[in-house]
């Protein structure tokens, strides 16, 4: 979990659980390949799950609704970065032999 400063607000962002990702996929949301018409709904689902309330007077999801869209995109990116490995992290994991293997490997 990390704290992200965006547009004068602090947001605590936690990574999404495997269970939540699986539920999103079952509901038709693939975070790696969203359809244009799914983006806003997917963002709402992820924000509701990944953002941790740190202030009793500020609902993070409500705060996002009042922001310029570019700030919500920055927060979206932070949620995904907290959930998924970066390309470099994945490369290092696979090089160390700790990554997933295929049936042939």
Helices and strands as residue ranges (DSSP letters): E 2-6, E 9-13, H 18-26, G 36-38, H 39-50, E 51-52, H 60-65, H 69-83, H 87-95
